[in-house]
């Protein structure tokens, strides 16, 4: 139990570069504030636990996506996302922006989460569904189902779905 007795759980469902940041930033921040933190990785979020990450950004279906360019912000219309090569371009732009602004990589944030004692649970059903092997994922991950997550979540002060 955390020194302050507080706890947080997050269900992680998305595995793209832009969606990888919120759960890891919130988890490491909460852990630094002495909360017990559990991350439950399911469906596409499970890819964030893979040893080798190759995360991408997609503009398709992301109407709120704006990228700083030439002193302003360029909105990425959904139609643009349907063009070949746009996801690759958006990924390069995002990675360049992350590096330029000195934002930690997902690998670094994930390692910080491990170092802070964040509990990471890989959904066993998703492991089976997508035919992942435990050797595909980083060390220190627990493997359990929804019941384990719900048991944890019912004891937490904060529960988030990302």
DSSP file (Angstrom, degrees, kcal/mol; ACC not computed):
  #  RESIDUE AA STRUCTURE BP1 BP2  ACC     N-H-->O    O-->H-N    N-H-->O    O-->H-N    TCO  KAPPA ALPHA  PHI   PSI    X-CA   Y-CA   Z-CA
    1    1 A X              0   0    0      0, 0.0     6,-0.1     0, 0.0    34,-0.0   0.000 360.0 360.0 360.0 140.5    0.0    0.0    0.0
    2    2 A X    >   -     0   0    0      4,-0.3     3,-1.4     1,-0.1    33,-0.1  -0.222 360.0-111.1 -64.4 155.5    1.2    3.5   -0.9
    3    3 A X  T 3  S+     0   0    0      1,-0.3    -1,-0.1     2,-0.1    32,-0.1   0.844 121.4  42.5 -57.2 -35.5    2.4    5.7    1.9
    4    4 A X  T 3  S-     0   0    0     30,-0.9    -1,-0.3     2,-0.2     3,-0.1   0.455 110.3-122.6 -92.5   0.0   -0.6    8.0    1.4
    5    5 A X    <   +     0   0    0     -3,-1.4     2,-0.2     1,-0.2    -2,-0.1   0.541  69.1 128.7  74.7   6.9   -3.0    5.1    1.1
    6    6 A X        -     0   0    0     28,-0.4    30,-2.1   150,-0.1    -4,-0.3  -0.636  34.4-175.3 -96.8 153.5   -4.2    6.2   -2.4
    7    7 A X  E     -a   36   0A   0     28,-0.3   151,-1.5    -2,-0.2   150,-1.2  -0.981   9.2-164.9-147.5 158.2   -4.3    4.1   -5.5
    8    8 A X  E     -ab  37 158A   0     28,-2.9    30,-2.1    -2,-0.3     2,-0.4  -0.997   1.4-164.8-144.0 144.1   -5.1    4.4   -9.2
    9    9 A X  E     -ab  38 159A   0    149,-2.5   151,-2.6    -2,-0.3     2,-0.4  -0.975   4.2-166.9-128.6 148.0   -5.8    2.0  -12.0
   10   10 A X  E     -ab  39 160A   0     28,-2.4    30,-3.0    -2,-0.4     2,-0.6  -0.997  15.0-145.6-134.8 129.7   -5.8    2.6  -15.8
   11   11 A X  E     -ab  40 161A   0    149,-2.7   151,-3.1    -2,-0.4     2,-0.6  -0.859  19.3-156.4 -90.0 122.8   -7.1    0.4  -18.6
   12   12 A X  E     +a   41   0A   0     28,-3.1    30,-2.6    -2,-0.6    33,-0.2  -0.900  27.6 156.6-106.7 113.6   -4.8    0.9  -21.6
   13   13 A X        +     0   0    0     -2,-0.6    31,-0.6    28,-0.2    32,-0.4   0.496  49.1  72.0-116.4  -7.1   -6.6    0.0  -24.8
   14   14 A X        -     0   0    0     30,-0.3    34,-0.1     5,-0.2    28,-0.0  -0.903  47.9-171.2-120.4 143.7   -4.6    1.9  -27.5
   15   15 A X        +     0   0    0     -2,-0.4    41,-0.3    32,-0.1     2,-0.2   0.112  46.2 113.8-121.1  21.9   -1.2    1.2  -28.9
   16   16 A X  S  > S-     0   0    0     39,-0.1     4,-1.1     1,-0.1    41,-0.2  -0.517  76.8-108.0 -89.4 164.6   -0.4    4.1  -31.1
   17   17 A X  H >> S+     0   0    0     39,-2.6     4,-0.8     1,-0.2     3,-0.6   0.915 118.1  46.0 -57.4 -47.9    2.4    6.6  -30.4
   18   18 A X  H 3> S+     0   0    0     38,-0.3     4,-0.5     1,-0.2     3,-0.3   0.831 114.9  47.0 -68.6 -31.7    0.1    9.5  -29.4
   19   19 A X  H 3> S+     0   0    0      1,-0.2     4,-0.6     2,-0.1    -1,-0.2   0.562 100.6  68.5 -86.1  -8.2   -2.1    7.2  -27.3
   20   20 A X  H <X S+     0   0    0     -4,-1.1     4,-1.2    -3,-0.6    -1,-0.2   0.795  90.3  63.6 -77.5 -28.6    0.9    5.6  -25.5
   21   21 A X  H  X S+     0   0    0     -4,-0.8     4,-2.9    -3,-0.3     5,-0.3   0.938  91.9  58.2 -65.8 -50.3    1.8    8.8  -23.7
   22   22 A X  H  X S+     0   0    0     -4,-0.5     4,-2.6     1,-0.2     5,-0.3   0.900 107.8  43.9 -53.5 -49.3   -1.2    9.5  -21.4
   23   23 A X  H  X S+     0   0    0     -4,-0.6     4,-2.3     1,-0.2    -1,-0.2   0.916 118.2  44.1 -65.1 -38.5   -1.2    6.2  -19.5
   24   24 A X  H  X S+     0   0    0     -4,-1.2     4,-2.4     2,-0.2     5,-0.2   0.891 115.4  47.2 -73.2 -37.7    2.6    6.2  -18.9
   25   25 A X  H  X S+     0   0    0     -4,-2.9     4,-2.2     2,-0.2     5,-0.2   0.942 116.6  44.0 -66.1 -46.4    2.7    9.9  -18.0
   26   26 A X  H  X S+     0   0    0     -4,-2.6     4,-2.6    -5,-0.3     5,-0.2   0.907 114.9  49.4 -65.0 -40.9   -0.2    9.6  -15.6
   27   27 A X  H  X S+     0   0    0     -4,-2.3     4,-2.5    -5,-0.3    -2,-0.2   0.931 113.9  43.5 -65.2 -46.4    1.1    6.3  -14.1
   28   28 A X  H  X S+     0   0    0     -4,-2.4     4,-2.1     2,-0.2    -1,-0.2   0.873 115.0  50.0 -70.0 -35.2    4.6    7.6  -13.5
   29   29 A X  H  X S+     0   0    0     -4,-2.2     4,-1.1    -5,-0.2    -2,-0.2   0.940 112.8  46.3 -65.9 -46.3    3.3   10.9  -12.1
   30   30 A X  H  <>S+     0   0    0     -4,-2.6     5,-2.2     1,-0.2     3,-0.4   0.908 112.1  50.8 -62.8 -41.7    0.9    9.2   -9.7
   31   31 A X  H ><5S+     0   0    0     -4,-2.5     3,-1.7     1,-0.2    -1,-0.2   0.895 107.6  53.3 -63.1 -39.0    3.6    6.7   -8.6
   32   32 A X  H 3<5S+     0   0    0     -4,-2.1    -1,-0.2     1,-0.3    -2,-0.2   0.746 105.3  55.6 -66.4 -22.6    6.0    9.7   -7.9
   33   33 A X  T 3<5S-     0   0    0     -4,-1.1    -1,-0.3    -3,-0.4    -2,-0.2   0.149 126.9-102.4 -94.7  18.0    3.1   11.1   -5.8
   34   34 A X  T < 5S+     0   0    0     -3,-1.7   -30,-0.9     1,-0.2   -28,-0.4   0.774  74.7 140.8  68.4  31.3    3.1    7.9   -3.7
   35   35 A X      < -     0   0    0     -5,-2.2     2,-0.5    -8,-0.1   -28,-0.3  -0.807  56.7-120.3 -96.1 145.6    0.0    6.3   -5.3
   36   36 A X  E     -a    7   0A   0    -30,-2.1   -28,-2.9    -2,-0.4     2,-0.4  -0.749  38.8-161.5 -78.0 128.4   -0.1    2.6   -5.9
   37   37 A X  E     -a    8   0A   0     -2,-0.5    82,-2.8    80,-0.2     2,-0.4  -0.947  16.9-173.4-124.0 134.6   -0.7    2.3   -9.7
   38   38 A X  E     -ac   9 119A   0    -30,-2.1   -28,-2.4    -2,-0.4     2,-0.5  -0.994   5.8-163.7-123.4 130.3   -1.9   -0.6  -11.8
   39   39 A X  E     -ac  10 120A   0     80,-3.2    82,-3.2    -2,-0.4     2,-0.6  -0.964   4.1-161.4-110.5 127.9   -2.0   -0.5  -15.6
   40   40 A X  E     -ac  11 121A   0    -30,-3.0   -28,-3.1    -2,-0.5     2,-0.6  -0.937   8.8-157.9-111.5 110.2   -4.1   -3.1  -17.4
   41   41 A X  E     +ac  12 122A   0     80,-3.0    82,-2.6    -2,-0.6     2,-0.3  -0.784  21.8 163.6 -94.4 119.6   -3.1   -3.5  -21.0
   42   42 A X    >   -     0   0    0    -30,-2.6     3,-1.9    -2,-0.6     4,-0.2  -0.940  48.0 -14.8-136.7 158.0   -5.8   -5.0  -23.2
   43   43 A X  G >  S-     0   0    0     -2,-0.3     3,-1.7     1,-0.3     4,-0.3  -0.230 132.9  -4.3  46.5-128.6   -6.5   -5.2  -27.0
   44   44 A X  G >  S+     0   0    0    -31,-0.6     3,-1.1     1,-0.3    -1,-0.3   0.702 127.7  69.7 -71.3 -17.0   -4.2   -2.8  -28.9
   45   45 A X  G X  S+     0   0    0     -3,-1.9     3,-1.8   -32,-0.4    -1,-0.3   0.760  82.6  74.9 -65.5 -24.1   -2.8   -1.4  -25.7
   46   46 A X  G X  S+     0   0    0     -3,-1.7     3,-2.0     1,-0.3    -1,-0.2   0.791  79.9  70.8 -60.0 -28.1   -1.0   -4.7  -25.2
   47   47 A X  G X  S+     0   0    0     -3,-1.1     3,-1.4    -4,-0.3    -1,-0.3   0.739  82.9  72.0 -62.8 -20.6    1.5   -3.7  -27.9
   48   48 A X  G <  S+     0   0    0     -3,-1.8    -1,-0.3     1,-0.3    -2,-0.2   0.625  93.8  55.4 -70.4 -11.4    2.9   -1.1  -25.5
   49   49 A X  G <  S+     0   0    0     -3,-2.0    89,-2.5    -4,-0.2    -1,-0.3   0.446  80.0 118.5 -97.6  -2.0    4.4   -4.0  -23.5
   50   50 A X  B <  S-E  137   0B   0     -3,-1.4    87,-0.3    87,-0.2    86,-0.1  -0.358  71.4-126.2 -65.6 144.8    6.3   -5.5  -26.5
   51   51 A X  S    S+     0   0    0     85,-2.6     2,-0.6     1,-0.2    -1,-0.1   0.916 101.1  43.6 -57.0 -45.9   10.1   -5.6  -26.1
   52   52 A X  S    S-     0   0    0     84,-0.3     2,-0.4     2,-0.0    -1,-0.2  -0.905  80.7-157.5-108.1 117.7   10.6   -3.8  -29.4
   53   53 A X        +     0   0    0     -2,-0.6    -5,-0.1    -5,-0.1    54,-0.0  -0.766  21.9 171.1 -96.3 137.3    8.3   -0.9  -30.0
   54   54 A X        -     0   0    0     -2,-0.4     2,-0.1     2,-0.0   -37,-0.1  -0.542  23.6-179.5-136.6  67.3    7.5    0.4  -33.4
   55   55 A X        -     0   0    0    -39,-0.1     2,-0.3   -38,-0.1   -39,-0.1  -0.422   4.3-170.7 -80.0 144.8    4.8    2.9  -32.6
   56   56 A X        -     0   0    0    -41,-0.3   -39,-2.6    -2,-0.1     2,-0.4  -0.831  17.4-130.2-128.8 165.4    3.0    4.9  -35.2
   57   57 A X        -     0   0    0     30,-0.5     2,-0.4    -2,-0.3    34,-0.3  -0.918  16.9-159.6-113.8 142.5    0.6    7.8  -35.4
   58   58 A X        -     0   0    0     -2,-0.4    29,-0.1    32,-0.1    23,-0.1  -0.986  13.9-165.9-122.7 136.8   -2.5    7.8  -37.5
   59   59 A X    >   +     0   0    0     -2,-0.4     3,-2.1    22,-0.1     2,-0.2   0.700  61.8 105.5 -86.5 -21.7   -4.4   10.9  -38.6
   60   60 A X  T 3  S+     0   0    0      1,-0.3    -2,-0.1    21,-0.2    18,-0.1  -0.412  94.8   4.6 -64.6 124.6   -7.4    8.9  -39.7
   61   61 A X  T 3  S+     0   0    0     -2,-0.2     2,-0.5     1,-0.1    -1,-0.3   0.577 103.0 107.8  79.1   9.3  -10.3    9.4  -37.2
   62   62 A X    X   +     0   0    0     -3,-2.1     3,-1.9     1,-0.1    14,-0.2  -0.629  35.2 164.9-118.7  71.9   -8.3   11.9  -35.2
   63   63 A X  T 3  S+     0   0    0     -2,-0.5    -1,-0.1     1,-0.3    13,-0.1   0.697  72.0  59.3 -64.4 -20.8  -10.1   15.2  -36.0
   64   64 A X  T 3  S+     0   0    0     -3,-0.1     2,-0.4    11,-0.1    -1,-0.3   0.419  75.4 123.0 -88.0   2.2   -8.4   17.0  -33.1
   65   65 A X    <   +     0   0    0     -3,-1.9    11,-2.0    11,-0.3     2,-0.4  -0.515  31.8 167.8 -73.4 121.5   -4.9   16.4  -34.4
   66   66 A X  E     -F   75   0C   0     -2,-0.4     2,-0.4     9,-0.2     9,-0.2  -0.992  17.0-159.9-129.4 139.9   -2.9   19.6  -34.9
   67   67 A X  E     -F   74   0C   0      7,-2.3     7,-3.3    -2,-0.4     2,-0.3  -0.974  26.6-114.2-120.3 133.9    0.8   19.9  -35.5
   68   68 A X  E     +F   73   0C   0     -2,-0.4     2,-0.3     5,-0.2     5,-0.3  -0.496  48.5 161.5 -67.2 127.9    2.8   23.1  -35.0
   69   69 A X  E >   -F   72   0C   0      3,-2.1     3,-2.4    -2,-0.3    -2,-0.0  -0.979  56.5 -10.2-150.8 135.0    4.1   24.3  -38.3
   70   70 A X  T 3  S-     0   0    0     -2,-0.3     3,-0.1     1,-0.3    -1,-0.0   0.829 128.3 -48.8  49.1  42.8    5.4   27.7  -39.6
   71   71 A X  T 3  S+     0   0    0      1,-0.3    -1,-0.3     0, 0.0     2,-0.2   0.494 130.1  61.9  80.7   2.8    4.4   29.6  -36.5
   72   72 A X  E <  S-F   69   0C   0     -3,-2.4    -3,-2.1    -5,-0.1     2,-0.4  -0.544  88.7 -89.0-135.4-158.1    0.8   28.2  -36.5
   73   73 A X  E     -F   68   0C   0     -5,-0.3     2,-0.6    -2,-0.2    -5,-0.2  -0.990  27.0-147.9-128.4 125.6   -1.0   24.9  -36.2
   74   74 A X  E     -F   67   0C   0     -7,-3.3    -7,-2.3    -2,-0.4     2,-0.4  -0.818  13.9-144.0 -94.3 122.2   -1.8   22.7  -39.1
   75   75 A X  E     -F   66   0C   0     -2,-0.6     2,-0.9    -9,-0.2    -9,-0.2  -0.683   9.1-138.9 -83.5 136.7   -5.0   20.7  -38.7
   76   76 A X        -     0   0    0    -11,-2.0   -11,-0.3    -2,-0.4   -14,-0.1  -0.815  19.3-146.4 -98.2  96.8   -4.8   17.2  -40.3
   77   77 A X    >>  -     0   0    0     -2,-0.9     4,-1.0     1,-0.1     3,-0.9  -0.284  19.7-119.0 -61.1 148.0   -8.2   16.7  -42.0
   78   78 A X  H >> S+     0   0    0      1,-0.3     4,-0.6     2,-0.2     3,-0.5   0.851 112.7  61.7 -56.1 -36.7   -9.5   13.1  -41.9
   79   79 A X  H >4 S+     0   0    0      1,-0.2     3,-1.1     2,-0.2     4,-0.3   0.865  97.8  57.6 -60.1 -36.3   -9.5   12.9  -45.7
   80   80 A X  H X4 S+     0   0    0     -3,-0.9     3,-1.7     1,-0.3    -1,-0.2   0.863  96.7  63.8 -62.1 -35.9   -5.7   13.5  -45.7
   81   81 A X  H << S+     0   0    0     -4,-1.0    -1,-0.3    -3,-0.5   -21,-0.2   0.718  93.7  61.8 -62.5 -21.1   -5.3   10.4  -43.5
   82   82 A X  T << S+     0   0    0     -3,-1.1    -1,-0.3    -4,-0.6     2,-0.2   0.634  83.1  99.1 -80.3 -13.6   -6.6    8.2  -46.3
   83   83 A X  S X  S-     0   0    0     -3,-1.7     3,-1.7    -4,-0.3     4,-0.4  -0.518  88.1 -99.2 -75.7 140.4   -3.8    9.2  -48.6
   84   84 A X  T 3  S+     0   0    0      1,-0.2    -1,-0.1    -2,-0.2    -2,-0.1  -0.311 105.7  16.7 -58.3 136.1   -0.9    6.7  -48.9
   85   85 A X  T 3> S+     0   0    0     -4,-0.1     4,-2.2    -3,-0.1    -1,-0.2   0.333  89.6 112.3  87.1  -7.1    2.1    7.6  -46.8
   86   86 A X  H <> S+     0   0    0     -3,-1.7     4,-2.9     2,-0.2     5,-0.2   0.890  76.4  50.7 -68.8 -39.1    0.3   10.1  -44.5
   87   87 A X  H  > S+     0   0    0     -4,-0.4     4,-2.4    -6,-0.2   -30,-0.5   0.922 111.4  49.1 -63.4 -41.4    0.5    8.0  -41.4
   88   88 A X  H  > S+     0   0    0      2,-0.2     4,-2.3     1,-0.2    -2,-0.2   0.913 112.9  47.4 -62.5 -42.0    4.3    7.6  -42.0
   89   89 A X  H  X S+     0   0    0     -4,-2.2     4,-2.6     2,-0.2    -2,-0.2   0.922 112.1  49.0 -65.4 -43.9    4.6   11.3  -42.4
   90   90 A X  H  X S+     0   0    0     -4,-2.9     4,-2.5     1,-0.2    -2,-0.2   0.881 110.8  51.6 -62.7 -38.1    2.6   12.1  -39.3
   91   91 A X  H  X S+     0   0    0     -4,-2.4     4,-2.7   -34,-0.3     5,-0.2   0.929 110.7  47.0 -64.9 -45.7    4.7    9.6  -37.4
   92   92 A X  H  X S+     0   0    0     -4,-2.3     4,-2.5     1,-0.2    -2,-0.2   0.922 112.9  49.9 -61.6 -44.3    7.9   11.2  -38.5
   93   93 A X  H  X S+     0   0    0     -4,-2.6     4,-2.2     2,-0.2    -2,-0.2   0.912 112.9  46.4 -61.1 -43.4    6.5   14.7  -37.7
   94   94 A X  H  X S+     0   0    0     -4,-2.5     4,-2.7     2,-0.2    -2,-0.2   0.921 112.6  49.0 -67.3 -43.9    5.4   13.5  -34.2
   95   95 A X  H  X S+     0   0    0     -4,-2.7     4,-2.2     1,-0.2    -1,-0.2   0.892 112.0  49.3 -63.5 -38.9    8.7   11.8  -33.4
   96   96 A X  H  X S+     0   0    0     -4,-2.5     4,-2.9    -5,-0.2    -1,-0.2   0.911 111.9  48.5 -64.5 -42.1   10.7   14.9  -34.6
   97   97 A X  H  X S+     0   0    0     -4,-2.2     4,-2.3     2,-0.2     6,-0.2   0.910 110.5  51.1 -64.1 -43.1    8.5   17.1  -32.4
   98   98 A X  H  <>S+     0   0    0     -4,-2.7     5,-2.4     2,-0.2     4,-0.4   0.927 114.8  43.2 -59.3 -46.4    8.9   14.8  -29.4
   99   99 A X  H ><5S+     0   0    0     -4,-2.2     3,-1.1     1,-0.2    -2,-0.2   0.928 113.3  51.1 -65.9 -45.9   12.7   14.9  -29.8
  100  100 A X  H 3<5S+     0   0    0     -4,-2.9    -2,-0.2     1,-0.3    -1,-0.2   0.867 113.3  45.0 -60.4 -38.7   12.8   18.7  -30.5
  101  101 A X  T 3<5S-     0   0    0     -4,-2.3    -1,-0.3    -5,-0.2    -2,-0.2   0.464 112.0-119.0 -87.5  -2.3   10.8   19.4  -27.3
  102  102 A X  T < 5 +     0   0    0     -3,-1.1     2,-0.3    -4,-0.4    -3,-0.2   0.781  53.3 163.3  72.0  26.9   12.8   17.0  -25.2
  103  103 A X      < -     0   0    0     -5,-2.4    -1,-0.2    -6,-0.2    -2,-0.1  -0.603  44.0-105.3 -78.9 137.4    9.9   14.8  -24.3
  104  104 A X        -     0   0    0     -2,-0.3    -1,-0.1     1,-0.1     2,-0.1  -0.252  36.1-112.5 -60.1 147.4   10.8   11.4  -22.9
  105  105 A X     >  -     0   0    0      1,-0.1     4,-2.5    -3,-0.1     5,-0.2  -0.340  23.9-111.7 -74.5 163.2   10.4    8.4  -25.2
  106  106 A X  H  > S+     0   0    0      1,-0.2     4,-2.9     2,-0.2     5,-0.2   0.895 120.5  55.8 -62.1 -39.3    7.7    5.8  -24.6
  107  107 A X  H  > S+     0   0    0      1,-0.2     4,-2.2     2,-0.2    -1,-0.2   0.918 109.4  46.1 -58.8 -43.6   10.6    3.3  -23.8
  108  108 A X  H  > S+     0   0    0      2,-0.2     4,-2.4     1,-0.2    -2,-0.2   0.909 113.9  47.7 -66.6 -42.3   12.0    5.7  -21.2
  109  109 A X  H  X S+     0   0    0     -4,-2.5     4,-2.3     2,-0.2    -2,-0.2   0.893 111.8  50.5 -65.2 -39.0    8.5    6.3  -19.7
  110  110 A X  H  X S+     0   0    0     -4,-2.9     4,-2.1     2,-0.2    -2,-0.2   0.915 111.0  48.5 -64.7 -42.4    7.8    2.6  -19.6
  111  111 A X  H  X S+     0   0    0     -4,-2.2     4,-2.7    -5,-0.2    -2,-0.2   0.891 110.1  52.1 -64.2 -39.6   11.2    2.0  -17.9
  112  112 A X  H  X S+     0   0    0     -4,-2.4     4,-2.1     2,-0.2    -2,-0.2   0.891 107.2  53.4 -62.5 -39.1   10.4    4.7  -15.4
  113  113 A X  H  <>S+     0   0    0     -4,-2.3     5,-2.7     2,-0.2     4,-0.4   0.923 110.2  46.7 -61.6 -44.0    7.1    3.0  -14.7
  114  114 A X  H ><5S+     0   0    0     -4,-2.1     3,-1.4     1,-0.2    -2,-0.2   0.939 112.7  49.8 -61.4 -46.8    8.8   -0.2  -14.0
  115  115 A X  H 3<5S+     0   0    0     -4,-2.7    -1,-0.2     1,-0.3    -2,-0.2   0.815 108.5  53.4 -62.7 -31.3   11.4    1.6  -11.7
  116  116 A X  T 3<5S-     0   0    0     -4,-2.1    -1,-0.3    -5,-0.2    -2,-0.2   0.477 119.3-109.7 -83.1  -2.6    8.6    3.3   -9.8
  117  117 A X  T < 5 +     0   0    0     -3,-1.4     2,-0.3    -4,-0.4   -80,-0.2   0.727  54.4 169.5  82.6  21.3    6.9    0.0   -9.1
  118  118 A X      < -     0   0    0     -5,-2.7     2,-0.5    -6,-0.2    -1,-0.2  -0.518  35.2-126.7 -66.8 130.0    3.9    0.5  -11.4
  119  119 A X  E     -c   38   0A   0    -82,-2.8   -80,-3.2    -2,-0.3     2,-0.5  -0.681  26.0-164.2 -80.3 124.5    2.0   -2.8  -11.6
  120  120 A X  E     -c   39   0A   0     -2,-0.5    22,-2.9    20,-0.4     2,-0.5  -0.953   4.8-170.6-117.6 121.8    1.6   -3.8  -15.2
  121  121 A X  E     -cd  40 142A   0    -82,-3.2   -80,-3.0    -2,-0.5     2,-0.5  -0.943  10.9-151.8-114.7 125.5   -0.9   -6.5  -16.2
  122  122 A X  E     -cd  41 143A   0     20,-3.4    22,-2.0    -2,-0.5     2,-0.4  -0.835  30.1-114.6 -92.3 129.3   -1.2   -8.0  -19.7
  123  123 A X  E  >  - d   0 144A   0    -82,-2.6     4,-2.2    -2,-0.5    22,-0.2  -0.491  20.7-154.0 -66.0 117.8   -4.7   -9.2  -20.5
  124  124 A X  H  > S+     0   0    0     20,-2.5     4,-2.4    -2,-0.4     5,-0.2   0.872  93.1  55.3 -63.9 -37.5   -4.4  -13.0  -20.8
  125  125 A X  H  > S+     0   0    0     19,-0.3     4,-2.9     1,-0.2    -1,-0.2   0.914 109.7  46.6 -61.7 -41.8   -7.4  -13.1  -23.1
  126  126 A X  H  > S+     0   0    0      2,-0.2     4,-2.7     1,-0.2     6,-0.3   0.883 108.9  55.5 -67.4 -37.7   -5.8  -10.6  -25.5
  127  127 A X  H  <>S+     0   0    0     -4,-2.2     5,-2.5     1,-0.2     4,-0.3   0.943 114.0  40.7 -55.9 -48.0   -2.5  -12.5  -25.3
  128  128 A X  H ><5S+     0   0    0     -4,-2.4     3,-0.7     3,-0.2    -2,-0.2   0.912 113.9  52.9 -67.6 -44.0   -4.4  -15.6  -26.5
  129  129 A X  H 3<5S+     0   0    0     -4,-2.9    -2,-0.2     1,-0.2    -1,-0.2   0.913 118.4  34.4 -59.7 -46.7   -6.6  -13.8  -29.0
  130  130 A X  T 3<5S-     0   0    0     -4,-2.7    -1,-0.2    -5,-0.1    -2,-0.2   0.325 110.1-120.5 -94.8   7.7   -3.6  -12.1  -30.8
  131  131 A X  T < 5 +     0   0    0     -3,-0.7     2,-0.3    -4,-0.3    -3,-0.2   0.875  51.3 165.1  56.5  44.5   -1.3  -15.1  -30.3
  132  132 A X      < -     0   0    0     -5,-2.5     2,-0.3    -6,-0.3    -1,-0.2  -0.624  26.9-143.3 -84.3 150.6    1.3  -13.2  -28.3
  133  133 A X    >   -     0   0    0     -2,-0.3     3,-2.3     1,-0.1     4,-0.5  -0.850  22.7-117.9-109.2 150.5    3.9  -15.2  -26.3
  134  134 A X  G >  S+     0   0    0     -2,-0.3     3,-1.2     1,-0.3     7,-0.1   0.810 114.8  64.9 -57.3 -28.8    5.2  -14.1  -23.0
  135  135 A X  G 3  S+     0   0    0      1,-0.2    -1,-0.3   -85,-0.0   -84,-0.1   0.652  91.6  64.8 -69.9 -13.4    8.7  -13.8  -24.6
  136  136 A X  G <  S+     0   0    0     -3,-2.3   -85,-2.6   -86,-0.1   -84,-0.3   0.725  97.6  68.3 -75.8 -22.4    7.3  -11.0  -26.8
  137  137 A X  B <  S-E   50   0B   0     -3,-1.2   -87,-0.2    -4,-0.5   -90,-0.0  -0.549  91.5 -93.5-104.1 162.9    6.8   -8.8  -23.8
  138  138 A X    >   -     0   0    0    -89,-2.5     3,-0.7    -2,-0.2    -1,-0.1  -0.194  50.7 -93.3 -65.1 161.5    9.1   -7.0  -21.4
  139  139 A X  T 3  S+     0   0    0      1,-0.2    -1,-0.1    -4,-0.1     3,-0.1  -0.358 102.7  41.8 -72.7 156.8   10.0   -8.6  -18.1
  140  140 A X  T 3  S+     0   0    0      1,-0.3   -20,-0.4    -2,-0.1     2,-0.3   0.532  78.0 135.7  87.6   7.6    8.1   -7.9  -14.9
  141  141 A X    <   -     0   0    0     -3,-0.7    -1,-0.3    -7,-0.1     2,-0.3  -0.690  46.3-140.1 -90.2 139.8    4.6   -8.1  -16.5
  142  142 A X  E     -d  121   0A   0    -22,-2.9   -20,-3.4    -2,-0.3     2,-0.5  -0.668   9.7-143.6 -90.4 154.4    1.8  -10.0  -14.8
  143  143 A X  E     +d  122   0A   0     -2,-0.3     2,-0.3   -22,-0.2   -20,-0.2  -0.976  41.1 128.9-122.5 118.5   -0.7  -12.0  -16.9
  144  144 A X  E     -d  123   0A   0    -22,-2.0   -20,-2.5    -2,-0.5   -19,-0.3  -0.945  44.8-108.9-158.4 173.5   -4.3  -12.0  -15.8
  145  145 A X    >>  -     0   0    0     -2,-0.3     4,-1.6   -22,-0.2     3,-0.6  -0.313  46.6 -79.9-104.5-172.2   -7.8  -11.5  -16.9
  146  146 A X  H 3> S+     0   0    0      1,-0.2     4,-3.1     2,-0.2     5,-0.2   0.829 122.6  62.0 -59.9 -36.1  -10.5   -9.0  -16.4
  147  147 A X  H 3> S+     0   0    0      1,-0.2     4,-2.4     2,-0.2    -1,-0.2   0.894 103.6  49.7 -61.2 -38.9  -11.5  -10.4  -13.0
  148  148 A X  H <> S+     0   0    0     -3,-0.6     4,-1.8     2,-0.2    -1,-0.2   0.917 112.5  47.4 -64.8 -42.9   -8.1   -9.6  -11.6
  149  149 A X  H  X S+     0   0    0     -4,-1.6     4,-3.4     2,-0.2    -2,-0.2   0.944 112.4  48.6 -63.1 -46.7   -8.3   -6.0  -13.0
  150  150 A X  H  X S+     0   0    0     -4,-3.1     4,-2.4     1,-0.2    -2,-0.2   0.892 107.9  54.8 -62.9 -39.3  -11.8   -5.5  -11.6
  151  151 A X  H  < S+     0   0    0     -4,-2.4     4,-0.4    -5,-0.2    -1,-0.2   0.912 114.4  41.5 -57.7 -42.1  -10.7   -6.8   -8.2
  152  152 A X  H >X S+     0   0    0     -4,-1.8     3,-1.6     1,-0.2     4,-0.5   0.938 112.8  53.0 -69.1 -48.5   -7.9   -4.2   -8.2
  153  153 A X  H >< S+     0   0    0     -4,-3.4     3,-1.2     1,-0.3    -2,-0.2   0.836 100.7  60.4 -60.5 -35.3  -10.1   -1.4   -9.6
  154  154 A X  T 3< S+     0   0    0     -4,-2.4    -1,-0.3     1,-0.3    -2,-0.2   0.703 107.6  47.2 -67.8 -16.2  -12.8   -1.8   -7.0
  155  155 A X  T <4 S+     0   0    0     -3,-1.6    -1,-0.3    -4,-0.4    -2,-0.2   0.510  95.6  99.1 -97.4  -7.3  -10.1   -1.0   -4.4
  156  156 A X    <<  -     0   0    0     -3,-1.2  -148,-0.2    -4,-0.5     3,-0.1  -0.493  62.9-148.2 -87.9 150.9   -8.7    2.0   -6.2
  157  157 A X  S    S+     0   0    0   -150,-1.2     2,-0.4     1,-0.2  -149,-0.2   0.791  90.6  34.8 -79.2 -31.4   -9.5    5.7   -5.5
  158  158 A X  E     -b    8   0A   0   -151,-1.5  -149,-2.5     2,-0.0     2,-0.4  -0.992  64.6-177.2-130.3 130.7   -9.0    6.6   -9.2
  159  159 A X  E     -b    9   0A   0     -2,-0.4     2,-0.3  -151,-0.2  -149,-0.2  -0.996   9.1-177.5-128.8 127.0   -9.9    4.5  -12.3
  160  160 A X  E     -b   10   0A   0   -151,-2.6  -149,-2.7    -2,-0.4     2,-0.5  -0.905  18.1-152.1-125.4 151.9   -9.2    5.7  -15.8
  161  161 A X  E      b   11   0A   0     -2,-0.3  -149,-0.2  -151,-0.2  -151,-0.0  -0.982 360.0 360.0-122.8 116.7   -9.9    4.3  -19.3
  162  162 A X              0   0    0   -151,-3.1  -150,-0.2    -2,-0.5  -148,-0.2   0.339 360.0 360.0-124.7 360.0   -7.4    5.3  -22.0
